[in-house]
Amino acid sequence: MAVKTISNQNIMRTVSQIDIAPSIAKVLGFHLPHPDGRPIEEIGRWRCQRAILIIVDSLGYELYRSFLPHLRHMREIAASGFLFRALHVADHTSPAIASILSGLTPEHHGIYDTESAKRSPILSIPEMASSAGLRSAVIMEKGGAEVYDGLIEYIGAVPRTLPPDEFDHHICRLTLEALSTDPNLVVSYFIGLDKAAHNGLHLDGFVRAAVSIDAQVGKIFNRAGPETMMVIVGDHPVHAGHMKNDDDKNVALIIGKIA
């Protein structure tokens, strides 16, 4: 399966995580009311049947760049599509993911943990896509996935108590299962890099986690099918452990289109 080749590859200008939801909504053709972000202009004319959004916990921009030799699948998607240095809007996962999925800043969505997500009246792109007659799937840790119970077509809930590598393999397996139902929007969340940070692993541990996640991305890419937009983004840079880099203030955002 080939990624569509785009001119002006590897755009280095800065975009934000809040631009992701408006971009996906525009490409899939449904309305996203009053976001703080705006569609990324380089992909504004794309029209796709499916979007796969992969959120990689702690995928900072500089971390991604330093691991490029080990990330064959992400590297190939970025090389044939776009690589952005994207502003992150929160240093913690729940508000960052809420911004990625809503296009709103944390001040406007007010989601700071799983409980506030369950209580929030704010709609995210999986819910809005389903309301527009599209099919959505969310695969993430159990508490986050259950926020979507009864609201979308497919939920993949993975216990957070699993070891990180096993957790990520379950995320991949359920994502592949979700793709067999022919969804229009898939959201998946991988934790291996973040757990490497919080577990105090050194460089070799981070590389193992990165290589494992990249392999899962490759499996998803190979199953995605034509006319699919692939979006891979970090929720925040590494903020703990030996690989913390105070100069890494952005996250990697990779966007490609499968022809």
C-alpha positions as CSV (number, residue, x, y, z in Angstrom):
1,M,0.0,0.0,0.0
2,A,1.5,3.3,-1.1
3,V,1.3,6.6,0.7
4,K,0.3,9.5,-1.5
5,T,3.3,11.6,-2.3
6,I,2.8,15.3,-1.3
7,S,4.8,18.2,-2.5
8,N,6.6,20.4,0.1
9,Q,7.2,17.4,2.3
10,N,8.1,17.6,6.0
11,I,6.6,21.0,6.6
12,M,8.4,22.5,9.6
13,R,6.1,25.4,10.4
14,T,4.3,25.1,13.7
15,V,0.7,23.9,14.1
16,S,-1.2,22.9,17.2
17,Q,-2.9,19.8,18.6
18,I,-6.2,21.7,18.5
19,D,-5.9,21.8,14.6
20,I,-6.2,18.0,14.4
21,A,-9.9,17.6,15.1
22,P,-10.9,20.4,12.6
23,S,-8.6,18.8,10.0
24,I,-10.1,15.3,10.4
25,A,-13.7,16.7,10.4
26,K,-13.0,18.6,7.1
27,V,-11.4,15.6,5.4
28,L,-14.2,13.2,6.4
29,G,-16.9,15.8,5.6
30,F,-18.7,16.4,8.9
31,H,-19.2,19.6,10.8
32,L,-17.2,20.5,13.9
33,P,-18.9,23.5,15.6
34,H,-16.7,26.4,17.0
35,P,-13.3,24.8,17.5
36,D,-10.4,26.8,18.8
37,G,-8.2,25.2,16.1
38,R,-8.5,25.3,12.3
39,P,-7.9,22.8,9.5
40,I,-4.3,22.4,8.5
41,E,-4.1,24.0,5.1
42,E,-1.8,21.4,3.5
43,I,-4.5,18.7,3.9
44,G,-7.5,20.9,3.6
45,R,-8.5,19.7,0.1
46,W,-8.1,16.0,0.9
47,R,-11.2,13.8,0.9
48,C,-10.9,10.4,2.5
49,Q,-13.2,7.6,3.4
50,R,-11.4,6.9,6.6
51,A,-9.1,8.6,9.2
52,I,-7.0,6.8,11.7
53,L,-5.7,8.9,14.6
54,I,-2.9,7.3,16.6
55,I,-2.0,9.1,19.8
56,V,1.4,8.1,21.2
57,D,1.9,9.1,24.8
58,S,5.1,11.2,25.2
59,L,6.0,11.4,21.5
60,G,7.8,14.7,21.7
61,Y,9.1,16.2,18.5
62,E,12.8,16.1,19.5
63,L,12.4,12.5,20.8
64,Y,10.8,11.5,17.5
65,R,13.7,13.1,15.5
66,S,16.3,11.4,17.7
67,F,14.6,8.0,17.2
68,L,14.1,8.4,13.4
69,P,16.6,5.5,12.4
70,H,14.5,3.1,14.5
71,L,11.0,4.2,13.3
72,R,10.7,2.8,9.8
73,H,7.0,3.0,9.4
74,M,6.5,6.4,11.0
75,R,9.4,7.7,9.0
76,E,8.0,6.4,5.7
77,I,4.6,8.0,6.4
78,A,6.2,11.3,7.3
79,A,8.6,11.2,4.3
80,S,5.7,10.8,1.8
81,G,3.3,13.0,3.7
82,F,3.9,15.7,6.3
83,L,5.8,16.1,9.5
84,F,4.8,19.0,11.7
85,R,6.3,20.4,14.9
86,A,3.0,20.8,16.8
87,L,2.4,22.8,19.9
88,H,1.0,20.7,22.8
89,V,-1.7,22.3,24.9
90,A,-1.2,20.4,28.2
91,D,1.5,18.6,30.1
92,H,-0.9,15.7,31.1
93,T,-2.6,13.1,29.1
94,S,-6.3,13.6,29.7
95,P,-6.6,17.3,28.9
96,A,-4.2,16.9,25.9
97,I,-6.3,14.0,24.4
98,A,-9.5,16.0,25.0
99,S,-8.0,18.9,23.0
100,I,-6.8,16.5,20.2
101,L,-10.3,15.1,20.0
102,S,-12.3,18.2,20.4
103,G,-10.2,21.0,18.8
104,L,-10.7,23.0,22.0
105,T,-8.1,24.3,24.5
106,P,-8.2,22.9,28.0
107,E,-9.7,26.2,29.2
108,H,-12.7,25.6,26.9
109,H,-13.3,21.9,27.2
110,G,-12.6,21.7,31.0
111,I,-11.5,18.0,30.9
112,Y,-8.6,17.2,33.2
113,D,-9.2,13.5,34.1
114,T,-11.4,10.5,33.2
115,E,-14.2,11.5,35.6
116,S,-14.5,15.0,34.2
117,A,-14.5,13.5,30.7
118,K,-17.5,11.3,31.7
119,R,-19.4,14.3,33.0
120,S,-18.5,16.7,30.2
121,P,-21.1,17.9,27.7
122,I,-18.3,18.6,25.2
123,L,-18.6,16.3,22.1
124,S,-15.4,14.9,20.5
125,I,-14.9,13.9,16.9
126,P,-15.8,10.2,17.4
127,E,-19.2,11.2,18.7
128,M,-19.7,13.9,16.1
129,A,-18.7,11.6,13.3
130,S,-21.2,9.0,14.5
131,S,-23.9,11.6,14.8
132,A,-23.2,12.6,11.2
133,G,-23.9,9.0,10.1
134,L,-20.3,7.8,10.0
135,R,-18.9,4.9,11.9
136,S,-16.4,5.5,14.8
137,A,-14.1,3.4,16.8
138,V,-12.1,4.3,19.9
139,I,-9.4,2.0,21.3
140,M,-7.7,3.1,24.5
141,E,-7.4,2.3,28.2
142,K,-10.6,1.1,29.9
143,G,-11.6,4.3,31.7
144,G,-11.2,6.5,28.6
145,A,-12.9,4.0,26.2
146,E,-15.9,3.7,28.5
147,V,-16.6,7.5,28.1
148,Y,-17.9,6.5,24.6
149,D,-20.1,3.6,25.8
150,G,-23.4,3.8,23.8
151,L,-22.3,6.8,21.8
152,I,-20.2,5.3,19.0
153,E,-20.1,2.0,17.1
154,Y,-16.9,0.3,18.4
155,I,-15.1,0.5,21.7
156,G,-11.9,-1.3,22.5
157,A,-11.1,-1.1,26.2
158,V,-7.7,-2.3,27.5
159,P,-6.9,-2.6,31.2
160,R,-4.3,0.0,32.2
161,T,-2.9,-2.7,34.6
162,L,-1.3,-4.6,31.8
163,P,2.5,-4.3,31.2
164,P,3.1,-1.5,28.7
165,D,4.2,-3.7,25.8
166,E,1.3,-6.0,26.3
167,F,-1.1,-3.0,26.6
168,D,0.2,-1.7,23.3
169,H,-0.1,-5.1,21.6
170,H,-3.8,-5.3,22.8
171,I,-4.4,-1.7,21.4
172,C,-3.0,-2.9,18.0
173,R,-5.1,-6.1,18.0
174,L,-8.3,-4.3,18.8
175,T,-7.5,-1.6,16.2
176,L,-7.1,-4.2,13.6
177,E,-10.4,-5.8,14.8
178,A,-12.1,-2.4,14.5
179,L,-10.8,-1.9,11.0
180,S,-12.6,-5.1,10.0
181,T,-15.9,-3.4,10.7
182,D,-15.1,-0.7,8.1
183,P,-15.2,2.4,10.3
184,N,-14.7,5.9,9.0
185,L,-12.8,7.2,12.1
186,V,-10.5,5.2,14.4
187,V,-8.8,6.6,17.4
188,S,-6.1,4.5,19.1
189,Y,-3.8,5.3,22.0
190,F,-0.3,3.8,22.8
191,I,1.5,4.1,26.2
192,G,4.9,2.4,25.8
193,L,7.0,5.6,25.6
194,D,5.3,7.2,28.6
195,K,5.7,4.1,30.7
196,A,9.4,3.9,29.8
197,A,9.7,7.4,31.2
198,H,7.8,6.9,34.4
199,N,9.5,3.5,35.0
200,G,12.9,5.2,34.8
201,L,14.2,3.4,31.8
202,H,17.3,4.6,30.0
203,L,17.8,5.0,26.2
204,D,17.7,1.3,25.3
205,G,14.4,0.9,27.1
206,F,13.0,3.9,25.2
207,V,14.2,2.5,21.9
208,R,12.6,-0.8,22.6
209,A,9.3,0.9,23.3
210,A,9.5,3.1,20.3
211,V,10.4,0.2,18.0
212,S,7.4,-1.8,19.4
213,I,5.0,1.0,18.8
214,D,6.3,1.6,15.3
215,A,5.7,-2.0,14.5
216,Q,2.1,-1.7,15.6
217,V,1.7,1.4,13.5
218,G,3.0,-0.6,10.5
219,K,0.4,-3.3,11.1
220,I,-2.4,-0.7,11.3
221,F,-1.1,1.0,8.2
222,N,-1.0,-2.2,6.2
223,R,-4.6,-3.0,7.1
224,A,-6.0,0.6,6.7
225,G,-7.1,0.4,3.1
226,P,-7.1,3.0,0.3
227,E,-8.4,6.6,0.8
228,T,-7.3,6.6,4.4
229,M,-5.7,9.5,6.2
230,M,-3.1,8.4,8.8
231,V,-2.5,10.8,11.7
232,I,0.1,10.1,14.4
233,V,0.6,12.6,17.2
234,G,2.1,12.8,20.7
235,D,0.0,14.0,23.6
236,H,2.9,15.8,25.3
237,P,6.7,15.6,25.3
238,V,8.5,13.3,27.8
239,H,8.0,14.9,31.2
240,A,9.7,12.4,33.5
241,G,12.7,10.2,33.8
242,H,16.1,10.0,32.1
243,M,14.9,11.1,28.6
244,K,13.1,14.3,29.8
245,N,14.3,17.2,27.7
246,D,13.2,20.7,28.8
247,D,14.0,22.0,25.4
248,D,11.5,19.6,23.8
249,K,8.3,21.8,24.0
250,N,6.5,20.3,21.0
251,V,5.1,17.0,19.9
252,A,5.5,15.2,16.6
253,L,2.5,15.3,14.2
254,I,2.7,13.0,11.2
255,I,0.0,13.0,8.5
256,G,-0.1,10.9,5.4
257,K,-2.7,9.7,2.9
258,I,-2.9,6.1,1.6
259,A,-3.8,6.3,-2.1
